[in-house]
């Protein structure tokens, strides 16, 4: 029963924070939606801030799990990089809280909130490490030549941030596709016939509905 009450509070909070942001949601709003008392809330959480951080931690763990799951199923470094990119774009749409925090929207922040720490910082660091490893792997396998750039990893992350900051733009889908093409073509060593890894991914994508958004 206790676990159910805690989960109910989390679900209610996530829904309200997603819709209204952090600042415009009170503890009273959360417990009212959950059908519980304020006293019950404080049995599980010290404050609204710690409650909010718990929700961000849940989003972070789910994000890391899904990012790893998608990347580990693919073979081509090009497709892995594209998958991380698409994962971030789709994840931002699915989780308005995360999008609001990463974009610095004041409605989703509280005084003293640090983007580089906590759950959001951990998720971003994980994504950055994932991108760096994919670029290193692509370089070792002769698919990428990051030496053409002073900071290939920083370039890819800057492009990702650009799309995140334009998610409300009606042309964001076209912007996303253009960014993907830029990443794919800009990091390649040379234009060549499709590699074996990409052929394997193509068959995987054709057979798996969960990956049908990833064009090879």
N, CA and C of each residue as an Amber inpcrd file, in Angstrom:
protein
   648
   0.8280000  -1.1990000   0.0000000   0.0000000   0.0000000   0.0000000
   0.8720000   1.2630000   0.0000000   1.9660000   1.2340000   0.8370000
   2.8380000   2.3930000   0.8990000   3.4790000   2.6700000  -0.4600000
   3.9440000   1.5920000  -1.1170000   4.5670000   1.7450000  -2.4340000
   3.5720000   2.2990000  -3.4280000   2.3240000   1.8650000  -3.3230000
   1.2900000   2.3480000  -4.2340000   1.0340000   3.8430000  -4.0330000
   1.0270000   4.2880000  -2.7840000   0.8150000   5.7170000  -2.5110000
   1.9650000   6.5460000  -3.0630000   3.1730000   6.0620000  -2.8610000
   4.3400000   6.7890000  -3.3680000   4.2970000   6.8700000  -4.8930000
   3.9740000   5.7550000  -5.5470000   3.8850000   5.7340000  -7.0140000
   2.7750000   6.6460000  -7.5110000   1.6790000   6.6800000  -6.7570000
   0.5610000   7.5450000  -7.1440000   0.9640000   9.0110000  -7.0680000
   1.7180000   9.3660000  -6.0450000   2.2160000  10.7410000  -5.9320000
   3.1590000  11.0800000  -7.0810000   4.0390000  10.1420000  -7.4080000
   4.9790000  10.3620000  -8.5120000   4.2350000  10.5680000  -9.8240000
   3.2710000   9.7120000 -10.1020000   2.5060000   9.8330000 -11.3500000
   1.7480000  11.1490000 -11.4110000   1.1350000  11.5250000 -10.2970000
   0.3920000  12.7870000 -10.2600000   1.3250000  13.9740000 -10.4530000
   2.4660000  13.9350000  -9.7750000   3.4270000  15.0240000  -9.9050000
   3.9740000  15.1390000 -11.3120000   4.3050000  14.0110000 -11.9250000
   4.8500000  14.0490000 -13.2820000   3.8430000  14.6540000 -14.2570000
   2.5780000  14.2800000 -14.0970000   1.5450000  14.8240000 -14.9830000
   1.3800000  16.3340000 -14.7840000   1.3360000  16.7720000 -13.5510000
   1.1450000  18.2000000 -13.2820000   2.3640000  19.0260000 -13.6730000
   3.5640000  18.5420000 -13.3350000   4.7780000  19.2710000 -13.7070000
   4.9290000  19.3410000 -15.2270000   4.5490000  18.2730000 -15.9040000
   4.6430000  18.2600000 -17.3700000   3.7230000  19.3080000 -17.9860000
   2.5710000  19.4830000 -17.3700000   1.5760000  20.4030000 -17.9240000
   1.8200000  21.8550000 -17.5220000   2.2430000  22.0740000 -16.2680000
   2.2960000  23.4490000 -15.7650000   3.7040000  23.9230000 -15.3680000
   4.6640000  23.0160000 -15.3210000   5.9840000  23.3980000 -14.8550000
   6.1040000  23.2460000 -13.3490000   7.2930000  23.4960000 -12.8270000
   7.5500000  23.3210000 -11.3940000   6.9110000  24.4270000 -10.5550000
   7.0890000  25.6500000 -10.9640000   6.7060000  26.7860000 -10.1320000
   5.2060000  26.9070000  -9.9170000   4.4270000  26.4870000 -10.8990000
   2.9740000  26.6770000 -10.8110000   2.2390000  25.4700000 -10.2490000
   2.9810000  24.5330000  -9.6890000   2.3640000  23.3470000  -9.0720000
   2.7530000  23.3150000  -7.5950000   1.7820000  23.1910000  -6.7220000
   2.0410000  23.1390000  -5.2870000   1.9080000  21.7050000  -4.7730000
   2.3900000  21.4840000  -3.5620000   2.2170000  20.1710000  -2.9250000
   0.7300000  19.8620000  -2.7850000  -0.0450000  20.8870000  -2.4740000
  -1.4930000  20.6970000  -2.3520000  -2.1110000  20.2320000  -3.6660000
  -1.6310000  20.7750000  -4.7880000  -2.1270000  20.3450000  -6.0980000
  -1.8280000  18.8640000  -6.3310000  -0.6270000  18.4610000  -5.9500000
  -0.1810000  17.0890000  -6.1780000  -1.0130000  16.0960000  -5.3700000
  -1.1860000  16.3870000  -4.0900000  -1.9230000  15.4360000  -3.2500000
  -3.4160000  15.4390000  -3.6000000  -3.9270000  16.5780000  -4.0060000
  -5.3300000  16.6320000  -4.4160000  -5.5630000  15.7350000  -5.6250000
  -4.6630000  15.8010000  -6.5840000  -4.8120000  14.9590000  -7.7740000
  -4.6590000  13.4830000  -7.4320000  -3.7730000  13.1960000  -6.4670000
  -3.5350000  11.8000000  -6.0720000  -4.6060000  11.2800000  -5.1200000
  -5.4210000  12.1700000  -4.5900000  -6.4400000  11.7560000  -3.6350000
  -5.8580000  11.3960000  -2.2780000  -4.7490000  12.0430000  -1.9210000
  -4.0650000  11.7640000  -0.6570000  -3.9470000  13.0480000   0.1610000
  -3.3290000  12.9500000   1.3230000  -3.1900000  14.1160000   2.2010000
  -1.7860000  14.7040000   2.1000000  -1.6560000  15.9520000   2.5350000
  -0.3460000  16.5980000   2.5670000   0.5930000  15.8350000   3.4980000
   0.0450000  15.3380000   4.6130000   0.8630000  14.5610000   5.5420000
   1.4550000  13.3250000   4.8880000   0.6740000  12.6720000   4.0330000
   1.1690000  11.4950000   3.3260000   2.3310000  11.8630000   2.4140000
   2.2250000  13.0140000   1.7530000   3.3070000  13.4680000   0.8720000
   4.6130000  13.5560000   1.6580000   4.5650000  14.1950000   2.8190000
   5.7900000  14.4220000   3.5920000   6.2950000  13.1750000   4.3060000
   5.5380000  12.1000000   4.2660000   6.0570000  10.8190000   4.7550000
   7.1000000  10.2520000   3.7960000   6.9630000  10.5950000   2.5150000
   7.8430000  10.0360000   1.4840000   8.8730000  11.0290000   0.9550000
   8.5780000  12.3150000   1.0340000   9.4640000  13.3220000   0.4310000
   9.6530000  14.4820000   1.4010000  10.8940000  14.9410000   1.5320000
  11.1920000  16.0260000   2.4670000  10.6230000  17.3590000   2.0030000
  10.5790000  17.5540000   0.6960000  10.1380000  18.8420000   0.1680000
   9.6920000  18.6800000  -1.2810000   9.1230000  19.7160000  -1.8200000
   8.7380000  19.7030000  -3.2300000   9.9640000  19.5690000  -4.1270000
  11.0720000  20.1840000  -3.7170000  12.2940000  20.1050000  -4.5130000
  12.8070000  18.6740000  -4.6100000  12.8590000  17.9760000  -3.4680000
  13.3430000  16.5940000  -3.4920000  12.3930000  15.6920000  -4.2750000
  11.1090000  15.9900000  -4.1900000  10.1090000  15.2510000  -4.9740000
  10.3550000  15.4500000  -6.4710000  10.6140000  16.6730000  -6.8560000
  10.8790000  17.0080000  -8.2620000  12.1540000  16.3120000  -8.7460000
  13.1900000  16.3200000  -7.9150000  14.4400000  15.6550000  -8.2680000
  14.2270000  14.1580000  -8.4400000  13.3380000  13.5840000  -7.6320000
  13.0400000  12.1600000  -7.7770000  12.4070000  11.8720000  -9.1280000
  11.5080000  12.7260000  -9.5640000  10.8870000  12.5540000 -10.8740000
  11.9270000  12.6840000 -11.9780000  12.8220000  13.6650000 -11.8600000
  13.8810000  13.8260000 -12.8510000  14.8020000  12.5970000 -12.8590000
  15.0420000  12.0030000 -11.7040000  15.8810000  10.8060000 -11.6280000
  15.2260000   9.6270000 -12.3430000  13.9190000   9.5100000 -12.2010000
  13.2000000   8.4430000 -12.9050000  13.3060000   8.6260000 -14.4170000
  13.1450000   9.8680000 -14.8770000  13.2790000  10.1600000 -16.3000000
  14.7040000   9.8590000 -16.7670000  15.6860000  10.2270000 -15.9470000
  17.0870000   9.9970000 -16.2970000  17.3750000   8.5010000 -16.4590000
  16.9470000   7.6820000 -15.4840000  17.2150000   6.2470000 -15.5470000
  16.5480000   5.6180000 -16.7600000  15.3100000   6.0300000 -17.0330000
  14.6080000   5.5060000 -18.2010000  15.3020000   5.9460000 -19.4810000
  15.7780000   7.1930000 -19.5170000  16.4680000   7.6950000 -20.7030000
  17.7560000   6.9490000 -20.9750000  18.5470000   6.7250000 -19.9430000
  19.8070000   6.0000000 -20.1070000  19.5460000   4.5670000 -20.5650000
  18.5650000   3.9300000 -19.9580000  18.2460000   2.5400000 -20.3270000
  17.8520000   2.4360000 -21.7900000  16.9860000   3.3300000 -22.2350000
  16.5090000   3.2540000 -23.6120000  17.5970000   3.6190000 -24.6030000
  18.4230000   4.6120000 -24.2600000  19.5050000   5.0040000 -25.1620000
  20.4660000   3.8420000 -25.3670000  20.8450000   3.1840000 -24.2860000
  21.7520000   2.0410000 -24.3810000  21.1170000   0.9020000 -25.1740000
  19.8440000   0.6700000 -24.9210000  19.1270000  -0.4240000 -25.5720000
  19.1120000  -0.2440000 -27.0840000  18.8270000   0.9740000 -27.5380000
  18.7670000   1.2420000 -28.9730000  20.1450000   1.1240000 -29.6080000
  21.1500000   1.7340000 -28.9870000  22.4990000   1.7480000 -29.5630000
  23.0970000   0.3500000 -29.6170000  22.8890000  -0.4500000 -28.5830000
  23.4910000  -1.7770000 -28.5340000  22.9240000  -2.7230000 -29.5840000
  21.7550000  -2.4240000 -30.0970000  21.1600000  -3.2980000 -31.1140000
  21.6890000  -3.0180000 -32.5070000  22.3050000  -1.8640000 -32.6970000
  22.7750000  -1.4750000 -34.0180000  24.2540000  -1.8070000 -34.2020000
  24.6820000  -1.8650000 -35.4670000  26.0480000  -2.2500000 -35.7950000
  26.8790000  -1.0800000 -36.3340000  26.2890000  -0.2620000 -37.1640000
  27.0000000   0.8300000 -37.8160000  27.1680000   2.0350000 -36.8890000
  28.3930000   2.5770000 -36.7630000  28.5760000   3.8030000 -35.9720000
  27.7180000   4.9520000 -36.4880000  27.4990000   5.0220000 -37.7950000
  26.6560000   6.0710000 -38.3640000  25.2330000   5.9450000 -37.8330000
  24.6990000   4.7380000 -37.8690000  23.3320000   4.5370000 -37.3990000
  23.2260000   4.7020000 -35.8870000  24.2590000   4.3330000 -35.1540000
  24.2450000   4.5320000 -33.7050000  24.1640000   6.0170000 -33.3760000
  24.9400000   6.8150000 -34.1000000  24.9230000   8.2540000 -33.8560000
  23.5630000   8.8450000 -34.2020000  23.0050000   8.4050000 -35.3050000
  21.6800000   8.8740000 -35.6980000  20.6190000   8.4400000 -34.6870000
  20.7880000   7.2330000 -34.1400000  19.8200000   6.7290000 -33.1670000
  19.8400000   7.5480000 -31.8880000  21.0380000   7.9040000 -31.4140000
  21.1430000   8.7470000 -30.2240000  20.4680000  10.0900000 -30.4800000
  20.7150000  10.6300000 -31.6440000  20.1450000  11.9190000 -32.0340000
  18.6190000  11.8580000 -32.0260000  18.0720000  10.8510000 -32.6930000
  16.6210000  10.7260000 -32.7590000  16.0320000  10.4260000 -31.3900000
  16.7480000   9.6410000 -30.5920000  16.2880000   9.3310000 -29.2450000
  16.1110000  10.6020000 -28.4220000  17.0870000  11.5120000 -28.5340000
  17.0150000  12.7590000 -27.7800000  15.8370000  13.6030000 -28.2400000
  15.6660000  13.7220000 -29.5610000  14.5630000  14.5290000 -30.0920000
  13.2160000  13.9630000 -29.6560000  13.0460000  12.6400000 -29.7950000
  11.7890000  12.0130000 -29.4080000  11.5830000  12.0730000 -27.8950000
  12.6920000  11.9220000 -27.1390000  12.5890000  11.9800000 -25.6930000
  12.1710000  13.3500000 -25.2000000  12.6610000  14.3920000 -25.8540000
  12.2820000  15.7460000 -25.4520000  10.7900000  15.9810000 -25.6630000
  10.2510000  15.3780000 -26.7060000   8.8200000  15.5350000 -26.9660000
   7.9880000  14.7440000 -25.9560000   8.5250000  13.5970000 -25.5490000
   7.7820000  12.7450000 -24.6210000   7.7930000  13.2970000 -23.2020000
   8.8970000  13.9510000 -22.8200000   9.0410000  14.4430000 -21.4510000
   9.1660000  15.9640000 -21.4410000   8.0380000  16.6770000 -21.3690000
   8.0810000  18.1450000 -21.3330000   8.9160000  18.6780000 -20.1720000
   8.9550000  17.9470000 -19.0440000   9.7440000  18.4000000 -17.8960000
  11.2170000  18.4830000 -18.2880000  11.7220000  17.4200000 -18.8810000
  13.1330000  17.3770000 -19.2700000  13.4390000  18.4420000 -20.3070000
  12.5580000  18.6020000 -21.2500000  12.7550000  19.6280000 -22.2760000
  12.7980000  21.0110000 -21.6520000  11.8710000  21.2680000 -20.7190000
  11.8380000  22.5730000 -20.0640000  13.1010000  22.8540000 -19.2830000
  13.6030000  21.8360000 -18.5750000  14.8230000  22.0170000 -17.7900000
  16.0170000  22.2630000 -18.6970000  16.1820000  21.4340000 -19.7330000
  17.3370000  21.5690000 -20.6180000  17.3310000  22.8880000 -21.3810000
  16.1580000  23.4220000 -21.6270000  16.0740000  24.6950000 -22.3430000
  16.1320000  25.8920000 -21.4000000  16.2260000  25.6300000 -20.1190000
  16.3260000  26.7220000 -19.1590000  15.0400000  27.4890000 -18.9640000
  13.9070000  26.8550000 -19.2290000  12.6110000  27.4980000 -19.0330000
  12.3780000  27.6990000 -17.5310000  12.1930000  28.9330000 -17.1050000
  12.0800000  29.2390000 -15.6840000  10.9140000  28.5290000 -15.0040000
   9.8980000  28.1710000 -15.7720000   8.7550000  27.4730000 -15.1740000
   9.1610000  26.1050000 -14.6220000  10.2370000  25.5360000 -15.1540000
  10.6590000  24.1900000 -14.7620000  11.8740000  24.1840000 -13.8440000
  12.2770000  25.3560000 -13.3760000  13.4480000  25.4480000 -12.5100000
  13.0530000  25.9910000 -11.1440000  13.8630000  25.6940000 -10.1530000
  13.6680000  26.2970000  -8.8430000  14.9580000  27.0120000  -8.4440000
  14.8970000  27.9360000  -7.5110000  16.0960000  28.6920000  -7.1290000
  17.2430000  27.7590000  -6.7400000  18.4050000  27.9890000  -7.3330000
  19.5610000  27.1600000  -7.0350000  19.6800000  25.9120000  -7.8770000
  18.7360000  25.7010000  -8.7950000  18.7850000  24.5100000  -9.6470000
  20.0520000  24.5490000 -10.5030000  20.7970000  23.4370000 -10.5290000
  22.0560000  23.3590000 -11.2590000  21.9210000  22.3270000 -12.3810000
  21.9730000  22.8050000 -13.6270000  21.8220000  21.9100000 -14.7760000
  22.9370000  20.8810000 -14.8620000  24.0900000  21.1950000 -14.3180000
  25.2390000  20.3030000 -14.4400000  25.2840000  19.2250000 -13.3690000
  24.3780000  19.2900000 -12.4110000  24.3450000  18.3140000 -11.3410000
  23.0120000  17.5870000 -11.3430000  22.8630000  16.6160000 -10.4640000
  21.5970000  15.9030000 -10.3450000  21.2960000  15.0310000 -11.5530000
  20.0210000  14.6590000 -11.6640000  19.6030000  13.7060000 -12.6820000
  19.7870000  14.2300000 -14.1010000  19.4410000  15.4880000 -14.3330000
  19.5470000  16.0460000 -15.6850000  21.0090000  16.0930000 -16.1220000
  21.8820000  16.5190000 -15.2050000  23.3010000  16.5420000 -15.5250000
  23.8360000  15.1560000 -15.8100000  23.3690000  14.1580000 -15.0470000
  23.8200000  12.7830000 -15.2470000  23.3880000  12.2560000 -16.6070000
  22.1570000  12.5650000 -17.0010000  21.6760000  12.1030000 -18.3050000
  22.4720000  12.7470000 -19.4300000  22.7130000  14.0310000 -19.3230000
  23.4760000  14.7030000 -20.3710000  24.9020000  14.1590000 -20.4530000
  25.5280000  13.9400000 -19.3010000  26.8850000  13.3820000 -19.3180000
  26.9030000  11.9970000 -19.9440000  25.8640000  11.2150000 -19.6680000
  25.8040000   9.8770000 -20.2630000  25.6740000   9.9610000 -21.7850000
  24.8190000  10.8610000 -22.2580000  24.6540000  11.0410000 -23.6960000
  25.9680000  11.5070000 -24.3240000  26.6530000  12.4340000 -23.6650000
  27.9290000  12.9220000 -24.1870000  28.9590000  11.7990000 -24.2570000
  29.0010000  10.9510000 -23.2260000  29.9340000   9.8220000 -23.2300000
  29.5760000   8.8160000 -24.3190000  28.2840000   8.6190000 -24.5240000
  27.8270000   7.6940000 -25.5570000  28.2410000   8.1990000 -26.9350000
  28.0290000   9.4900000 -27.1900000  28.4150000  10.0910000 -28.4730000
  29.9270000   9.9920000 -28.6720000  30.6940000  10.2840000 -27.6200000
  32.1510000  10.2250000 -27.7270000  32.6120000   8.8140000 -28.0630000
  32.0130000   7.7970000 -27.4310000  32.4050000   6.4070000 -27.6980000
  32.0460000   5.9940000 -29.1190000  30.8930000   6.4380000 -29.6010000
  30.4980000   6.1090000 -30.9740000  31.4690000   6.7220000 -31.9740000
  31.8720000   7.9630000 -31.7260000  32.8250000   8.6330000 -32.6210000
  34.1770000   7.9170000 -32.5800000  34.6330000   7.5190000 -31.3750000
  35.8950000   6.7800000 -31.2700000  35.8130000   5.4510000 -32.0040000
  34.7010000   4.7490000 -31.8370000  34.5120000   3.4640000 -32.5050000
  34.4850000   3.6430000 -34.0240000  33.7740000   4.6710000 -34.4780000
  33.7190000   4.9290000 -35.9180000  35.0760000   5.2810000 -36.4810000
  35.8790000   5.9850000 -35.6910000  37.2240000   6.3380000 -36.1230000
  38.1200000   5.1010000 -36.2160000  38.0350000   4.2260000 -35.2050000
  38.8370000   2.9950000 -35.2050000  38.4890000   2.1040000 -36.3900000
  37.2180000   2.1050000 -36.7650000  36.7540000   1.2310000 -37.8460000
  36.8670000   1.8790000 -39.2180000  37.3880000   3.0870000 -39.2650000
  37.6000000   3.7460000 -40.5470000  36.3520000   4.3350000 -41.1650000
  35.2910000   4.4860000 -40.3650000  34.0430000   5.0580000 -40.8780000
  34.0620000   6.5760000 -40.7350000  34.5490000   7.0710000 -39.5950000
  34.6230000   8.5080000 -39.3400000  36.0720000   8.9790000 -39.4090000
  36.2470000  10.2360000 -39.7120000  37.5630000  10.8560000 -39.5730000
  37.4100000  12.1650000 -38.8010000  37.2570000  12.0490000 -37.4970000
  37.0270000  13.2410000 -36.6640000  38.2050000  14.1950000 -36.6470000
  39.3750000  13.7390000 -37.1010000  40.5390000  14.6150000 -37.1330000
  40.3690000  15.8230000 -38.0300000  39.3490000  15.8030000 -38.8880000
  39.0700000  16.9550000 -39.7410000  38.5890000  18.1510000 -38.9190000
  38.1360000  17.8840000 -37.6820000  37.5440000  18.9390000 -36.8620000
  38.3480000  19.0990000 -35.5770000  38.3580000  20.2970000 -35.0410000
  39.0450000  20.5270000 -33.7790000  38.3560000  19.7910000 -32.6410000
  37.0190000  19.6850000 -32.7040000  36.2620000  19.0180000 -31.6400000
  35.0050000  18.4010000 -32.2520000  35.1550000  17.2010000 -32.8280000
  34.0190000  16.5510000 -33.4840000  32.9040000  16.2630000 -32.4810000
  33.2750000  15.8290000 -31.2850000  32.2810000  15.5290000 -30.2560000
  31.4960000  16.7900000 -29.8750000  32.2080000  17.8990000 -29.6760000
  31.5400000  19.1600000 -29.3460000  30.6290000  19.6230000 -30.4600000
  31.0370000  19.3660000 -31.7060000  30.2220000  19.7450000 -32.8530000
  28.8940000  18.9920000 -32.8500000  28.9600000  17.6830000 -32.6240000
  27.7410000  16.8720000 -32.6160000  26.8140000  17.3170000 -31.4880000
  27.3630000  17.5600000 -30.2980000  26.5340000  17.9870000 -29.1740000
  25.9270000  19.3660000 -29.4230000  26.6670000  20.2530000 -30.0740000
  26.1300000  21.5850000 -30.3880000  24.9520000  21.4790000 -31.3470000
  25.0480000  20.5680000 -32.3070000  23.9410000  20.3670000 -33.2460000
  22.7220000  19.8040000 -32.5220000  22.9520000  18.9080000 -31.5740000
  21.8390000  18.3580000 -30.7970000  21.1600000  19.4630000 -29.9840000
  21.9660000  20.3200000 -29.3730000  21.4030000  21.4220000 -28.5870000
  20.5920000  22.3700000 -29.4640000  21.0380000  22.5580000 -30.6960000
  20.3090000  23.4360000 -31.6160000  18.8930000  22.9330000 -31.8440000
  18.7670000  21.6300000 -32.0530000  17.4300000  21.0660000 -32.2810000
  16.5920000  21.1430000 -31.0120000  17.1910000  20.8430000 -29.8550000
  16.4620000  20.9260000 -28.5900000  15.8830000  22.3180000 -28.3950000
  16.6530000  23.3340000 -28.7430000  16.2070000  24.7170000 -28.5640000
  15.1740000  25.1600000 -29.5960000  14.9150000  24.3140000 -30.5930000
  13.9360000  24.6760000 -31.6280000  12.7970000  23.6500000 -31.7190000
  12.5680000  22.9040000 -30.6410000  11.5470000  21.8580000 -30.6870000
  10.1430000  22.4040000 -30.9050000   9.9140000  23.6580000 -30.5470000
   8.5810000  24.2360000 -30.7410000   8.4190000  24.8770000 -32.1130000
   9.4900000  24.8610000 -32.8800000   9.4410000  25.4190000 -34.2310000
   8.6720000  24.4690000 -35.1530000   7.7150000  24.9630000 -35.9440000
   6.9540000  24.0740000 -36.8370000   7.8280000  23.3600000 -37.8710000
   9.0250000  23.8840000 -38.1160000   9.9210000  23.2660000 -39.0960000
  10.9680000  22.3690000 -38.4340000  10.7520000  21.9870000 -37.1740000
  11.7860000  21.2460000 -36.4580000  12.0600000  19.8760000 -37.0750000
  11.0430000  19.2380000 -37.6630000  11.2600000  17.9240000 -38.2780000
  12.2340000  18.0290000 -39.4460000  12.0640000  19.0690000 -40.2650000
  12.9930000  19.2740000 -41.3840000  14.3790000  19.6190000 -40.8630000
  14.4280000  20.4390000 -39.8150000  15.7100000  20.7840000 -39.2080000
  16.4040000  19.5280000 -38.6920000  15.6480000  18.6220000 -38.0680000
  16.2070000  17.3780000 -37.5610000  16.8050000  16.5420000 -38.6790000
  16.0740000  16.4190000 -39.7730000  16.5790000  15.6240000 -40.9010000
  17.8400000  16.2420000 -41.4840000  17.8450000  17.5590000 -41.6070000
  19.0400000  18.2350000 -42.1400000  20.2430000  18.0410000 -41.2200000
  20.0140000  18.1180000 -39.9120000  21.1010000  17.9200000 -38.9600000
  21.6580000  16.4980000 -39.0560000  20.7640000  15.5340000 -39.2010000
  21.2060000  14.1440000 -39.3240000  22.0680000  13.9450000 -40.5660000
  21.6600000  14.5460000 -41.6640000  22.4560000  14.4340000 -42.8900000
  23.8220000  15.0810000 -42.6990000  23.8330000  16.2260000 -42.0340000
  25.0880000  16.9320000 -41.8030000  26.0360000  16.0940000 -40.9470000
  25.4990000  15.4880000 -39.8880000  26.3170000  14.6400000 -39.0270000
  26.8440000  13.4350000 -39.8020000  25.9480000  12.7870000 -40.5280000
  26.3330000  11.5710000 -41.2490000  27.4030000  11.8520000 -42.3020000
  27.1880000  12.8620000 -43.1060000  28.1110000  13.1390000 -44.2020000
  29.3790000  13.8460000 -43.7310000  29.2200000  14.6790000 -42.7150000
  30.3760000  15.4470000 -42.2610000  31.4250000  14.6160000 -41.5590000
  31.0370000  13.5250000 -40.9060000  31.9970000  12.7160000 -40.1770000
  32.5320000  11.5280000 -40.9720000  31.9400000  11.2520000 -42.1020000
  32.3950000  10.1020000 -42.8980000  33.7860000  10.3430000 -43.4630000
  34.4990000   9.2450000 -43.6450000  35.8240000   9.3510000 -44.2620000
  35.6850000   9.6900000 -45.7460000  34.9480000   8.8420000 -46.4720000
  34.7450000   9.0420000 -47.9060000  33.3840000   8.4820000 -48.2640000
  32.8680000   8.8740000 -49.4210000  31.6500000   8.2510000 -49.9240000
  32.0130000   6.8750000 -50.4580000  31.3060000   5.8570000 -50.0480000
  31.6440000   4.5060000 -50.4730000  30.3860000   3.6470000 -50.4640000
  30.5100000   2.4200000 -50.9200000  29.3790000   1.5080000 -50.9220000
  28.9700000   1.2050000 -49.4860000  27.7310000   0.8410000 -49.3050000
  27.2100000   0.5450000 -47.9820000  28.0470000  -0.5350000 -47.3090000
  28.4530000  -0.2920000 -46.0770000  29.2590000  -1.2570000 -45.3470000
  28.3910000  -2.3890000 -44.7890000  29.0520000  -3.4900000 -44.4150000
  28.3430000  -4.6530000 -43.9010000  27.4990000  -4.2870000 -42.6870000
  28.0580000  -3.5040000 -41.7640000  27.3070000  -3.1340000 -40.5590000
  26.0220000  -2.4080000 -40.9060000  26.0710000  -1.5470000 -41.9140000
  24.8700000  -0.8090000 -42.3050000  23.8670000  -1.7210000 -42.9910000
  24.3680000  -2.7340000 -43.7070000  23.4410000  -3.7020000 -44.3030000
  22.7310000  -4.4930000 -43.2190000  23.4660000  -4.8650000 -42.1530000
  22.8480000  -5.5830000 -41.0430000  21.7870000  -4.7240000 -40.3690000
  22.0930000  -3.4510000 -40.1760000  21.1250000  -2.5410000 -39.5640000
  19.8930000  -2.3820000 -40.4440000  20.1040000  -2.3500000 -41.7440000
  18.9690000  -2.1550000 -42.6480000  17.9730000  -3.2990000 -42.5020000
  18.4700000  -4.5240000 -42.3790000  17.5750000  -5.6640000 -42.2010000
  16.8900000  -5.6060000 -40.8440000  17.6530000  -5.1930000 -39.8060000
  17.0840000  -5.0840000 -38.4670000  15.9550000  -4.0670000 -38.4390000
  16.1760000  -2.9290000 -39.0680000  15.1780000  -1.8550000 -39.0710000
  13.9270000  -2.2740000 -39.8380000  14.1180000  -3.0010000 -40.9310000
  12.9810000  -3.4560000 -41.7230000  12.1090000  -4.4460000 -40.9540000
  12.7420000  -5.2020000 -40.0330000  12.0170000  -6.2350000 -39.2960000
  11.4830000  -5.7700000 -37.9530000  11.8300000  -4.5630000 -37.5400000
  11.4810000  -4.1010000 -36.1950000  10.7220000  -2.7810000 -36.2660000
   9.4570000  -2.8130000 -35.8820000   8.6240000  -1.6090000 -35.9410000
   9.1300000  -0.5090000 -35.0290000   9.8420000  -0.8710000 -33.9440000
  10.3360000   0.1330000 -33.0100000  11.4520000   0.9780000 -33.5940000
  12.0430000   0.5060000 -34.7210000  13.1710000   1.2160000 -35.3170000
  12.8180000   1.7700000 -36.6930000  11.5410000   1.7870000 -37.0440000
  11.1800000   2.1790000 -38.3980000  11.4120000   3.6620000 -38.6840000
  11.6800000   4.4570000 -37.6280000  11.9690000   5.8820000 -37.8250000
  13.4180000   6.1170000 -38.2200000  14.2580000   5.0710000 -38.1120000
  15.6860000   5.2280000 -38.3690000  15.9780000   4.8250000 -39.8020000
  16.1950000   5.8140000 -40.6550000  16.4870000   5.5450000 -42.0460000
  17.9670000   5.2820000 -42.2330000  18.2960000   4.2870000 -43.0330000
  19.7080000   3.9990000 -43.3060000  20.0680000   4.4470000 -44.6890000
